[in-house]
């Protein structure tokens, strides 16, 4: 009887390693084999290179120096018992490179210290990144790139509970599909004219964000560059205290029926020049949520700004409260702008809905003013150039 019980216990350990003293696996993670490495960067690199598909490499708590390639269908796990730090070494490669089907869990990534340092790079996708902190990149914290056949649904990469802070640029998806859930993207450092950006989606990327916080970045919080058909959908995202624009879209190529940018139930507060701004764009829907306290630049701080031929935009059911200059500014707008069911609150010299330099009719249930000539409000929100890497 005793031997039977021991055999059953051994079988239980084989099926559920974490419950029998083995490594604790993140929720939803399964491993064909688990290979453990202890505090040695060279050993971690060689173990990853030799790891068979379907396996997990567990890096025990400690600091590992090197540039780590995670092969296809291999997962790199940090230790649940203490911090696993992956310190990038050579500036010519990212600290961690993720190939299709791979993943990174429970780790702190410190990018190489050189001017081209990248924390984590995603090659095409799909990959998973969960419970990871990325910092110190003088280029990009997490950089995802796809250049061929990028619209396939099986290439979607998922980032869950990721903290990206103290980089030049936080997160950049260039053509790749990313789904970001939770987490915080904050305090990117403006070292040049095109740095200090929290999030960039460009080159036909597809980005969805849900429940994330984008705050205190030194330039724009979220930049959507529509060239190539880029799409973005933000839901219940907080965009706060960014030092230029909160959310900025440019060159979007959608329609009101098929928008390229949707912003739903988001809290957008205390950004400097615009809560949400669109330039030379078509196809956006902003619904629910709150856009408030944009400023303190009194002569150029608008809750929603629609500029340079932007049209096919619906702003519906949004609380627009005490943005420093106007709650909505339409300058040189195009057809199809509708502002409906919004709670517009302005105090003192603040204005409500302002339409200027626009021949197309703007539908607004919130009332509007139309300054002319010298009374027209100046517009300072130009196109944001994409960084060079």
LUMDO-883638 format. One record per residue (C-alpha): residue number from 1; residue in one letter; chain; x, y, z. Coordinates in Angstrom, 3 decimals. Layout:
// residues N
{node NUM; 'A'; 'A'; {X; Y; Z}}
...
This chain:
// residues 389
{node 1; 'X'; 'A'; {0.000; 0.000; 0.000}}
{node 2; 'X'; 'A'; {2.819; 2.401; 0.894}}
{node 3; 'X'; 'A'; {4.513; 1.856; -2.490}}
{node 4; 'X'; 'A'; {1.223; 2.555; -4.266}}
{node 5; 'X'; 'A'; {0.803; 5.847; -2.410}}
{node 6; 'X'; 'A'; {4.352; 6.907; -3.301}}
{node 7; 'X'; 'A'; {3.767; 6.050; -6.944}}
{node 8; 'X'; 'A'; {0.586; 8.157; -6.973}}
{node 9; 'X'; 'A'; {2.440; 11.081; -5.372}}
{node 10; 'X'; 'A'; {5.192; 10.856; -7.996}}
{node 11; 'X'; 'A'; {2.548; 10.821; -10.740}}
{node 12; 'X'; 'A'; {0.878; 13.883; -9.186}}
{node 13; 'X'; 'A'; {4.205; 15.726; -9.154}}
{node 14; 'X'; 'A'; {4.781; 14.937; -12.808}}
{node 15; 'X'; 'A'; {1.381; 16.389; -13.719}}
{node 16; 'X'; 'A'; {1.551; 19.462; -11.453}}
{node 17; 'X'; 'A'; {5.165; 20.337; -10.764}}
{node 18; 'X'; 'A'; {4.457; 23.517; -8.802}}
{node 19; 'X'; 'A'; {2.426; 21.729; -6.135}}
{node 20; 'X'; 'A'; {5.240; 19.278; -5.313}}
{node 21; 'X'; 'A'; {8.198; 21.505; -4.664}}
{node 22; 'X'; 'A'; {9.119; 22.176; -8.294}}
{node 23; 'X'; 'A'; {9.060; 25.540; -10.034}}
{node 24; 'X'; 'A'; {5.907; 27.616; -9.743}}
{node 25; 'X'; 'A'; {4.524; 28.276; -13.209}}
{node 26; 'X'; 'A'; {2.546; 31.381; -14.198}}
{node 27; 'X'; 'A'; {-1.164; 30.866; -14.779}}
{node 28; 'X'; 'A'; {-1.864; 29.343; -18.176}}
{node 29; 'X'; 'A'; {1.736; 28.254; -18.757}}
{node 30; 'X'; 'A'; {2.545; 24.622; -19.528}}
{node 31; 'X'; 'A'; {6.016; 23.199; -20.069}}
{node 32; 'X'; 'A'; {7.026; 19.956; -21.721}}
{node 33; 'X'; 'A'; {10.294; 20.196; -19.759}}
{node 34; 'X'; 'A'; {11.637; 22.729; -17.257}}
{node 35; 'X'; 'A'; {15.350; 23.494; -17.301}}
{node 36; 'X'; 'A'; {16.767; 25.462; -14.368}}
{node 37; 'X'; 'A'; {19.707; 27.885; -14.554}}
{node 38; 'X'; 'A'; {21.421; 29.557; -11.577}}
{node 39; 'X'; 'A'; {22.872; 33.098; -11.742}}
{node 40; 'X'; 'A'; {25.115; 32.708; -14.781}}
{node 41; 'X'; 'A'; {24.497; 34.776; -17.927}}
{node 42; 'X'; 'A'; {26.606; 32.575; -20.203}}
{node 43; 'X'; 'A'; {24.882; 29.440; -18.923}}
{node 44; 'X'; 'A'; {21.477; 31.038; -19.491}}
{node 45; 'X'; 'A'; {22.368; 31.956; -23.080}}
{node 46; 'X'; 'A'; {23.641; 28.472; -23.899}}
{node 47; 'X'; 'A'; {20.676; 26.801; -22.198}}
{node 48; 'X'; 'A'; {18.231; 28.903; -24.222}}
{node 49; 'X'; 'A'; {20.082; 28.098; -27.454}}
{node 50; 'X'; 'A'; {19.799; 24.361; -26.777}}
{node 51; 'X'; 'A'; {16.270; 24.329; -25.321}}
{node 52; 'X'; 'A'; {13.846; 22.154; -27.302}}
{node 53; 'X'; 'A'; {10.493; 23.521; -28.479}}
{node 54; 'X'; 'A'; {7.830; 23.366; -25.785}}
{node 55; 'X'; 'A'; {10.272; 23.696; -22.915}}
{node 56; 'X'; 'A'; {10.605; 26.339; -20.202}}
{node 57; 'X'; 'A'; {13.895; 27.760; -18.989}}
{node 58; 'X'; 'A'; {13.682; 28.866; -15.357}}
{node 59; 'X'; 'A'; {16.240; 31.479; -14.328}}
{node 60; 'X'; 'A'; {16.597; 31.366; -10.570}}
{node 61; 'X'; 'A'; {16.632; 34.629; -8.614}}
{node 62; 'X'; 'A'; {19.695; 36.733; -9.328}}
{node 63; 'X'; 'A'; {21.274; 38.941; -11.976}}
{node 64; 'X'; 'A'; {22.192; 37.582; -15.410}}
{node 65; 'X'; 'A'; {24.384; 39.647; -17.728}}
{node 66; 'X'; 'A'; {24.211; 39.127; -21.467}}
{node 67; 'X'; 'A'; {21.928; 39.391; -24.481}}
{node 68; 'X'; 'A'; {19.397; 36.592; -24.378}}
{node 69; 'X'; 'A'; {17.738; 35.038; -27.445}}
{node 70; 'X'; 'A'; {14.586; 33.083; -26.615}}
{node 71; 'X'; 'A'; {14.034; 30.585; -29.471}}
{node 72; 'X'; 'A'; {10.727; 29.760; -31.098}}
{node 73; 'X'; 'A'; {8.240; 28.013; -28.788}}
{node 74; 'X'; 'A'; {10.460; 28.326; -25.699}}
{node 75; 'X'; 'A'; {9.465; 30.248; -22.558}}
{node 76; 'X'; 'A'; {11.885; 32.106; -20.278}}
{node 77; 'X'; 'A'; {10.636; 32.300; -16.691}}
{node 78; 'X'; 'A'; {11.926; 34.299; -13.772}}
{node 79; 'X'; 'A'; {11.844; 32.936; -10.264}}
{node 80; 'X'; 'A'; {8.644; 33.367; -8.245}}
{node 81; 'X'; 'A'; {10.734; 33.340; -5.042}}
{node 82; 'X'; 'A'; {12.745; 36.475; -5.833}}
{node 83; 'X'; 'A'; {13.707; 38.929; -8.575}}
{node 84; 'X'; 'A'; {15.296; 37.619; -11.749}}
{node 85; 'X'; 'A'; {17.192; 40.481; -13.403}}
{node 86; 'X'; 'A'; {18.266; 40.274; -17.051}}
{node 87; 'X'; 'A'; {20.946; 42.915; -17.613}}
{node 88; 'X'; 'A'; {21.641; 43.685; -21.267}}
{node 89; 'X'; 'A'; {25.304; 43.684; -22.155}}
{node 90; 'X'; 'A'; {26.144; 44.504; -25.784}}
{node 91; 'X'; 'A'; {24.425; 47.583; -27.229}}
{node 92; 'X'; 'A'; {24.302; 45.895; -30.647}}
{node 93; 'X'; 'A'; {21.508; 43.559; -29.516}}
{node 94; 'X'; 'A'; {18.469; 43.864; -27.217}}
{node 95; 'X'; 'A'; {18.710; 42.543; -23.697}}
{node 96; 'X'; 'A'; {16.036; 39.966; -24.624}}
{node 97; 'X'; 'A'; {14.971; 38.963; -28.136}}
{node 98; 'X'; 'A'; {11.716; 36.984; -28.437}}
{node 99; 'X'; 'A'; {11.106; 34.811; -31.491}}
{node 100; 'X'; 'A'; {7.653; 33.571; -32.644}}
{node 101; 'X'; 'A'; {5.875; 31.402; -30.106}}
{node 102; 'X'; 'A'; {8.221; 32.345; -27.257}}
{node 103; 'X'; 'A'; {7.510; 34.156; -24.013}}
{node 104; 'X'; 'A'; {8.993; 36.044; -21.085}}
{node 105; 'X'; 'A'; {7.517; 35.923; -17.579}}
{node 106; 'X'; 'A'; {8.370; 37.329; -14.129}}
{node 107; 'X'; 'A'; {11.553; 39.220; -14.939}}
{node 108; 'X'; 'A'; {13.195; 42.608; -14.630}}
{node 109; 'X'; 'A'; {14.898; 43.665; -17.852}}
{node 110; 'X'; 'A'; {17.601; 46.338; -17.815}}
{node 111; 'X'; 'A'; {18.501; 47.466; -21.316}}
{node 112; 'X'; 'A'; {22.113; 47.837; -22.474}}
{node 113; 'X'; 'A'; {23.481; 51.221; -21.503}}
{node 114; 'X'; 'A'; {24.562; 52.367; -24.984}}
{node 115; 'X'; 'A'; {22.681; 54.906; -27.125}}
{node 116; 'X'; 'A'; {20.958; 52.165; -29.178}}
{node 117; 'X'; 'A'; {20.017; 50.021; -26.202}}
{node 118; 'X'; 'A'; {16.703; 48.104; -26.476}}
{node 119; 'X'; 'A'; {15.121; 46.232; -23.583}}
{node 120; 'X'; 'A'; {12.961; 43.582; -25.296}}
{node 121; 'X'; 'A'; {12.444; 43.033; -29.006}}
{node 122; 'X'; 'A'; {9.579; 41.021; -30.487}}
{node 123; 'X'; 'A'; {10.211; 39.447; -33.874}}
{node 124; 'X'; 'A'; {6.884; 39.234; -35.781}}
{node 125; 'X'; 'A'; {4.966; 37.402; -33.036}}
{node 126; 'X'; 'A'; {3.082; 35.814; -31.494}}
{node 127; 'X'; 'A'; {4.795; 36.106; -28.111}}
{node 128; 'X'; 'A'; {3.670; 36.475; -24.508}}
{node 129; 'X'; 'A'; {5.144; 38.885; -21.980}}
{node 130; 'X'; 'A'; {3.696; 38.839; -18.487}}
{node 131; 'X'; 'A'; {4.684; 40.350; -15.136}}
{node 132; 'X'; 'A'; {7.788; 41.935; -16.621}}
{node 133; 'X'; 'A'; {9.475; 45.274; -15.857}}
{node 134; 'X'; 'A'; {11.574; 46.982; -18.540}}
{node 135; 'X'; 'A'; {13.721; 50.056; -17.927}}
{node 136; 'X'; 'A'; {16.899; 51.885; -18.837}}
{node 137; 'X'; 'A'; {16.656; 51.755; -22.654}}
{node 138; 'X'; 'A'; {18.169; 54.757; -24.393}}
{node 139; 'X'; 'A'; {16.278; 53.621; -27.483}}
{node 140; 'X'; 'A'; {13.049; 51.581; -26.897}}
{node 141; 'X'; 'A'; {11.889; 49.616; -23.872}}
{node 142; 'X'; 'A'; {9.811; 47.063; -25.819}}
{node 143; 'X'; 'A'; {10.067; 47.098; -29.611}}
{node 144; 'X'; 'A'; {7.811; 44.871; -31.759}}
{node 145; 'X'; 'A'; {8.383; 44.639; -35.500}}
{node 146; 'X'; 'A'; {6.648; 42.815; -38.331}}
{node 147; 'X'; 'A'; {7.432; 43.396; -42.000}}
{node 148; 'X'; 'A'; {5.644; 40.626; -43.926}}
{node 149; 'X'; 'A'; {2.148; 39.059; -43.849}}
{node 150; 'X'; 'A'; {1.513; 40.960; -40.609}}
{node 151; 'X'; 'A'; {-2.304; 40.893; -40.660}}
{node 152; 'X'; 'A'; {-2.596; 37.196; -39.831}}
{node 153; 'X'; 'A'; {-4.643; 36.765; -36.621}}
{node 154; 'X'; 'A'; {-2.267; 34.088; -35.322}}
{node 155; 'X'; 'A'; {0.531; 36.670; -35.040}}
{node 156; 'X'; 'A'; {-1.074; 38.617; -32.169}}
{node 157; 'X'; 'A'; {1.322; 39.148; -29.239}}
{node 158; 'X'; 'A'; {0.043; 39.676; -25.699}}
{node 159; 'X'; 'A'; {1.514; 41.870; -22.990}}
{node 160; 'X'; 'A'; {-0.041; 41.480; -19.533}}
{node 161; 'X'; 'A'; {0.837; 43.454; -16.395}}
{node 162; 'X'; 'A'; {3.989; 44.915; -17.909}}
{node 163; 'X'; 'A'; {5.765; 47.943; -16.410}}
{node 164; 'X'; 'A'; {7.783; 50.048; -18.864}}
{node 165; 'X'; 'A'; {9.513; 53.075; -17.370}}
{node 166; 'X'; 'A'; {12.620; 55.220; -17.564}}
{node 167; 'X'; 'A'; {13.380; 54.576; -21.236}}
{node 168; 'X'; 'A'; {13.742; 56.975; -24.145}}
{node 169; 'X'; 'A'; {10.623; 55.427; -25.760}}
{node 170; 'X'; 'A'; {8.402; 53.037; -23.837}}
{node 171; 'X'; 'A'; {6.588; 50.707; -26.255}}
{node 172; 'X'; 'A'; {6.761; 50.790; -30.065}}
{node 173; 'X'; 'A'; {4.886; 48.433; -32.365}}
{node 174; 'X'; 'A'; {6.053; 48.843; -35.938}}
{node 175; 'X'; 'A'; {3.719; 46.779; -38.113}}
{node 176; 'X'; 'A'; {3.117; 44.137; -35.427}}
{node 177; 'X'; 'A'; {-0.114; 43.220; -33.632}}
{node 178; 'X'; 'A'; {-0.104; 43.844; -29.880}}
{node 179; 'X'; 'A'; {-2.724; 43.385; -27.183}}
{node 180; 'X'; 'A'; {-1.739; 45.204; -23.981}}
{node 181; 'X'; 'A'; {-3.727; 44.455; -20.811}}
{node 182; 'X'; 'A'; {-3.127; 46.322; -17.586}}
{node 183; 'X'; 'A'; {0.342; 47.477; -16.714}}
{node 184; 'X'; 'A'; {1.931; 50.915; -16.603}}
{node 185; 'X'; 'A'; {3.914; 52.815; -19.248}}
{node 186; 'X'; 'A'; {5.384; 55.855; -17.582}}
{node 187; 'X'; 'A'; {8.195; 58.347; -17.158}}
{node 188; 'X'; 'A'; {9.976; 57.919; -20.486}}
{node 189; 'X'; 'A'; {12.794; 60.447; -20.656}}
{node 190; 'X'; 'A'; {12.942; 63.104; -23.416}}
{node 191; 'X'; 'A'; {16.567; 62.949; -24.552}}
{node 192; 'X'; 'A'; {15.795; 64.262; -28.079}}
{node 193; 'X'; 'A'; {12.946; 65.769; -30.134}}
{node 194; 'X'; 'A'; {11.464; 62.326; -30.797}}
{node 195; 'X'; 'A'; {11.929; 60.715; -27.402}}
{node 196; 'X'; 'A'; {9.913; 60.759; -24.213}}
{node 197; 'X'; 'A'; {7.069; 58.955; -26.036}}
{node 198; 'X'; 'A'; {5.081; 56.453; -24.007}}
{node 199; 'X'; 'A'; {3.530; 54.322; -26.784}}
{node 200; 'X'; 'A'; {3.913; 54.367; -30.583}}
{node 201; 'X'; 'A'; {1.879; 52.394; -33.134}}
{node 202; 'X'; 'A'; {3.039; 52.824; -36.739}}
{node 203; 'X'; 'A'; {3.692; 51.177; -40.135}}
{node 204; 'X'; 'A'; {0.331; 49.408; -40.242}}
{node 205; 'X'; 'A'; {0.422; 48.076; -36.676}}
{node 206; 'X'; 'A'; {-2.690; 46.914; -34.828}}
{node 207; 'X'; 'A'; {-2.693; 47.918; -31.172}}
{node 208; 'X'; 'A'; {-5.297; 47.255; -28.509}}
{node 209; 'X'; 'A'; {-4.937; 48.459; -24.936}}
{node 210; 'X'; 'A'; {-7.272; 47.683; -22.048}}
{node 211; 'X'; 'A'; {-7.025; 48.875; -18.472}}
{node 212; 'X'; 'A'; {-3.487; 50.232; -18.826}}
{node 213; 'X'; 'A'; {-1.989; 53.425; -17.379}}
{node 214; 'X'; 'A'; {0.088; 55.738; -19.598}}
{node 215; 'X'; 'A'; {1.389; 58.603; -17.508}}
{node 216; 'X'; 'A'; {4.113; 61.163; -16.813}}
{node 217; 'X'; 'A'; {5.940; 60.659; -20.078}}
{node 218; 'X'; 'A'; {8.178; 63.502; -21.192}}
{node 219; 'X'; 'A'; {6.493; 63.985; -24.580}}
{node 220; 'X'; 'A'; {3.347; 62.336; -26.071}}
{node 221; 'X'; 'A'; {1.542; 59.614; -24.122}}
{node 222; 'X'; 'A'; {0.180; 57.557; -27.071}}
{node 223; 'X'; 'A'; {1.107; 58.277; -30.715}}
{node 224; 'X'; 'A'; {-0.857; 56.585; -33.519}}
{node 225; 'X'; 'A'; {0.746; 57.177; -36.922}}
{node 226; 'X'; 'A'; {-1.784; 56.054; -39.510}}
{node 227; 'X'; 'A'; {0.538; 55.601; -42.500}}
{node 228; 'X'; 'A'; {0.248; 52.029; -43.750}}
{node 229; 'X'; 'A'; {-3.209; 51.554; -42.234}}
{node 230; 'X'; 'A'; {-2.291; 51.564; -38.539}}
{node 231; 'X'; 'A'; {-5.216; 50.807; -36.197}}
{node 232; 'X'; 'A'; {-5.586; 51.325; -32.456}}
{node 233; 'X'; 'A'; {-8.317; 50.640; -29.904}}
{node 234; 'X'; 'A'; {-8.017; 51.910; -26.325}}
{node 235; 'X'; 'A'; {-10.530; 50.868; -23.681}}
{node 236; 'X'; 'A'; {-10.569; 51.999; -20.039}}
{node 237; 'X'; 'A'; {-7.029; 53.334; -20.365}}
{node 238; 'X'; 'A'; {-5.820; 56.169; -18.123}}
{node 239; 'X'; 'A'; {-3.668; 58.731; -19.952}}
{node 240; 'X'; 'A'; {-2.421; 61.209; -17.376}}
{node 241; 'X'; 'A'; {0.129; 64.004; -16.849}}
{node 242; 'X'; 'A'; {2.021; 63.601; -20.113}}
{node 243; 'X'; 'A'; {4.130; 66.647; -20.947}}
{node 244; 'X'; 'A'; {2.756; 67.222; -24.452}}
{node 245; 'X'; 'A'; {-0.315; 65.503; -25.971}}
{node 246; 'X'; 'A'; {-2.136; 62.665; -24.240}}
{node 247; 'X'; 'A'; {-3.319; 60.685; -27.295}}
{node 248; 'X'; 'A'; {-2.281; 61.899; -30.754}}
{node 249; 'X'; 'A'; {-3.373; 60.444; -34.106}}
{node 250; 'X'; 'A'; {-2.009; 61.536; -37.482}}
{node 251; 'X'; 'A'; {-2.604; 60.392; -41.067}}
{node 252; 'X'; 'A'; {-5.374; 57.980; -40.076}}
{node 253; 'X'; 'A'; {-7.180; 56.507; -43.079}}
{node 254; 'X'; 'A'; {-10.534; 55.225; -41.830}}
{node 255; 'X'; 'A'; {-14.172; 56.321; -41.876}}
{node 256; 'X'; 'A'; {-16.772; 56.963; -39.198}}
{node 257; 'X'; 'A'; {-18.267; 53.522; -39.952}}
{node 258; 'X'; 'A'; {-14.850; 51.811; -39.891}}
{node 259; 'X'; 'A'; {-12.644; 53.957; -37.629}}
{node 260; 'X'; 'A'; {-8.915; 53.428; -37.346}}
{node 261; 'X'; 'A'; {-8.858; 54.819; -33.810}}
{node 262; 'X'; 'A'; {-11.363; 54.060; -31.065}}
{node 263; 'X'; 'A'; {-11.089; 55.461; -27.549}}
{node 264; 'X'; 'A'; {-13.721; 54.068; -25.190}}
{node 265; 'X'; 'A'; {-14.329; 54.900; -21.522}}
{node 266; 'X'; 'A'; {-10.833; 56.310; -21.048}}
{node 267; 'X'; 'A'; {-9.732; 58.765; -18.384}}
{node 268; 'X'; 'A'; {-7.557; 61.446; -19.991}}
{node 269; 'X'; 'A'; {-6.432; 64.165; -17.597}}
{node 270; 'X'; 'A'; {-3.794; 66.854; -17.058}}
{node 271; 'X'; 'A'; {-1.939; 66.391; -20.330}}
{node 272; 'X'; 'A'; {-0.203; 69.553; -21.472}}
{node 273; 'X'; 'A'; {-1.297; 70.524; -25.025}}
{node 274; 'X'; 'A'; {-4.222; 68.247; -25.912}}
{node 275; 'X'; 'A'; {-6.124; 65.444; -24.260}}
{node 276; 'X'; 'A'; {-6.837; 63.792; -27.626}}
{node 277; 'X'; 'A'; {-5.673; 65.345; -30.888}}
{node 278; 'X'; 'A'; {-6.017; 64.307; -34.539}}
{node 279; 'X'; 'A'; {-4.183; 65.825; -37.508}}
{node 280; 'X'; 'A'; {-4.818; 65.168; -41.219}}
{node 281; 'X'; 'A'; {-6.875; 62.133; -40.255}}
{node 282; 'X'; 'A'; {-10.121; 60.396; -41.068}}
{node 283; 'X'; 'A'; {-11.990; 57.839; -39.028}}
{node 284; 'X'; 'A'; {-12.050; 58.040; -35.216}}
{node 285; 'X'; 'A'; {-14.584; 57.320; -32.480}}
{node 286; 'X'; 'A'; {-14.231; 58.733; -28.958}}
{node 287; 'X'; 'A'; {-16.966; 57.530; -26.619}}
{node 288; 'X'; 'A'; {-17.568; 57.677; -22.902}}
{node 289; 'X'; 'A'; {-14.934; 58.496; -20.344}}
{node 290; 'X'; 'A'; {-13.509; 61.850; -19.338}}
{node 291; 'X'; 'A'; {-11.121; 64.402; -20.831}}
{node 292; 'X'; 'A'; {-10.242; 67.034; -18.273}}
{node 293; 'X'; 'A'; {-7.796; 69.644; -17.013}}
{node 294; 'X'; 'A'; {-5.654; 69.826; -20.143}}
{node 295; 'X'; 'A'; {-3.078; 72.529; -19.573}}
{node 296; 'X'; 'A'; {-1.583; 74.594; -18.075}}
{node 297; 'X'; 'A'; {-0.686; 76.169; -21.462}}
{node 298; 'X'; 'A'; {-3.539; 78.653; -21.583}}
{node 299; 'X'; 'A'; {-3.207; 79.653; -25.252}}
{node 300; 'X'; 'A'; {-2.866; 76.083; -26.630}}
{node 301; 'X'; 'A'; {-4.526; 73.470; -24.418}}
{node 302; 'X'; 'A'; {-7.645; 71.726; -25.725}}
{node 303; 'X'; 'A'; {-9.548; 68.705; -24.510}}
{node 304; 'X'; 'A'; {-10.143; 67.420; -28.059}}
{node 305; 'X'; 'A'; {-8.338; 68.990; -31.019}}
{node 306; 'X'; 'A'; {-9.263; 68.176; -34.645}}
{node 307; 'X'; 'A'; {-6.827; 69.789; -37.076}}
{node 308; 'X'; 'A'; {-5.671; 70.022; -40.717}}
{node 309; 'X'; 'A'; {-8.504; 68.409; -42.634}}
{node 310; 'X'; 'A'; {-9.540; 65.882; -40.000}}
{node 311; 'X'; 'A'; {-13.032; 64.456; -40.480}}
{node 312; 'X'; 'A'; {-15.256; 61.412; -40.021}}
{node 313; 'X'; 'A'; {-14.968; 61.735; -36.226}}
{node 314; 'X'; 'A'; {-17.586; 60.939; -33.591}}
{node 315; 'X'; 'A'; {-17.212; 62.325; -30.051}}
{node 316; 'X'; 'A'; {-20.078; 60.850; -28.047}}
{node 317; 'X'; 'A'; {-20.987; 60.776; -24.373}}
{node 318; 'X'; 'A'; {-17.673; 62.205; -23.180}}
{node 319; 'X'; 'A'; {-17.279; 64.395; -20.090}}
{node 320; 'X'; 'A'; {-15.234; 67.418; -21.245}}
{node 321; 'X'; 'A'; {-14.376; 69.309; -18.095}}
{node 322; 'X'; 'A'; {-12.351; 72.485; -17.577}}
{node 323; 'X'; 'A'; {-9.700; 72.045; -20.211}}
{node 324; 'X'; 'A'; {-7.624; 75.204; -20.131}}
{node 325; 'X'; 'A'; {-8.442; 76.748; -23.529}}
{node 326; 'X'; 'A'; {-11.332; 74.859; -25.157}}
{node 327; 'X'; 'A'; {-13.202; 71.636; -24.565}}
{node 328; 'X'; 'A'; {-13.227; 70.868; -28.309}}
{node 329; 'X'; 'A'; {-11.373; 72.793; -31.025}}
{node 330; 'X'; 'A'; {-12.071; 72.090; -34.701}}
{node 331; 'X'; 'A'; {-9.637; 73.944; -36.966}}
{node 332; 'X'; 'A'; {-9.803; 73.401; -40.736}}
{node 333; 'X'; 'A'; {-12.068; 70.415; -40.203}}
{node 334; 'X'; 'A'; {-13.501; 68.143; -42.900}}
{node 335; 'X'; 'A'; {-16.871; 66.438; -43.351}}
{node 336; 'X'; 'A'; {-18.458; 64.141; -40.833}}
{node 337; 'X'; 'A'; {-17.557; 65.620; -37.430}}
{node 338; 'X'; 'A'; {-20.257; 64.857; -34.846}}
{node 339; 'X'; 'A'; {-20.174; 65.913; -31.179}}
{node 340; 'X'; 'A'; {-23.108; 64.462; -29.282}}
{node 341; 'X'; 'A'; {-24.340; 63.827; -25.735}}
{node 342; 'X'; 'A'; {-21.211; 65.323; -24.161}}
{node 343; 'X'; 'A'; {-21.073; 66.932; -20.723}}
{node 344; 'X'; 'A'; {-19.213; 70.167; -21.521}}
{node 345; 'X'; 'A'; {-18.078; 72.243; -18.559}}
{node 346; 'X'; 'A'; {-15.933; 75.356; -18.958}}
{node 347; 'X'; 'A'; {-15.058; 77.990; -16.373}}
{node 348; 'X'; 'A'; {-13.788; 81.556; -16.647}}
{node 349; 'X'; 'A'; {-12.030; 82.165; -19.974}}
{node 350; 'X'; 'A'; {-12.273; 78.516; -20.999}}
{node 351; 'X'; 'A'; {-14.399; 77.878; -24.082}}
{node 352; 'X'; 'A'; {-16.738; 75.063; -25.011}}
{node 353; 'X'; 'A'; {-16.846; 73.808; -28.607}}
{node 354; 'X'; 'A'; {-14.914; 76.063; -30.978}}
{node 355; 'X'; 'A'; {-15.130; 75.666; -34.774}}
{node 356; 'X'; 'A'; {-12.911; 77.820; -36.967}}
{node 357; 'X'; 'A'; {-11.592; 77.813; -40.522}}
{node 358; 'X'; 'A'; {-14.042; 75.031; -41.355}}
{node 359; 'X'; 'A'; {-16.470; 75.045; -44.274}}
{node 360; 'X'; 'A'; {-17.998; 71.624; -43.544}}
{node 361; 'X'; 'A'; {-20.860; 71.528; -41.043}}
{node 362; 'X'; 'A'; {-19.991; 70.275; -37.568}}
{node 363; 'X'; 'A'; {-22.900; 68.621; -35.783}}
{node 364; 'X'; 'A'; {-22.841; 69.514; -32.117}}
{node 365; 'X'; 'A'; {-25.476; 69.109; -29.432}}
{node 366; 'X'; 'A'; {-23.241; 70.997; -26.985}}
{node 367; 'X'; 'A'; {-23.353; 74.436; -28.593}}
{node 368; 'X'; 'A'; {-20.409; 76.004; -30.357}}
{node 369; 'X'; 'A'; {-18.670; 79.303; -30.986}}
{node 370; 'X'; 'A'; {-17.120; 80.352; -34.259}}
{node 371; 'X'; 'A'; {-14.405; 82.992; -33.861}}
{node 372; 'X'; 'A'; {-13.381; 84.824; -36.991}}
{node 373; 'X'; 'A'; {-10.264; 86.671; -38.111}}
{node 374; 'X'; 'A'; {-8.181; 87.930; -35.243}}
{node 375; 'X'; 'A'; {-10.288; 86.013; -32.774}}
{node 376; 'X'; 'A'; {-9.273; 82.641; -34.191}}
{node 377; 'X'; 'A'; {-7.369; 80.467; -31.735}}
{node 378; 'X'; 'A'; {-3.764; 79.666; -32.712}}
{node 379; 'X'; 'A'; {-2.884; 76.042; -33.471}}
{node 380; 'X'; 'A'; {0.493; 74.678; -32.397}}
{node 381; 'X'; 'A'; {-0.037; 70.924; -32.729}}
{node 382; 'X'; 'A'; {2.091; 69.832; -35.682}}
{node 383; 'X'; 'A'; {2.862; 66.344; -36.914}}
{node 384; 'X'; 'A'; {5.023; 64.267; -34.579}}
{node 385; 'X'; 'A'; {8.036; 62.814; -36.427}}
{node 386; 'X'; 'A'; {8.714; 59.133; -35.886}}
{node 387; 'X'; 'A'; {12.016; 58.414; -34.160}}
{node 388; 'X'; 'A'; {14.946; 56.979; -36.057}}
{node 389; 'X'; 'A'; {16.476; 53.764; -34.772}}
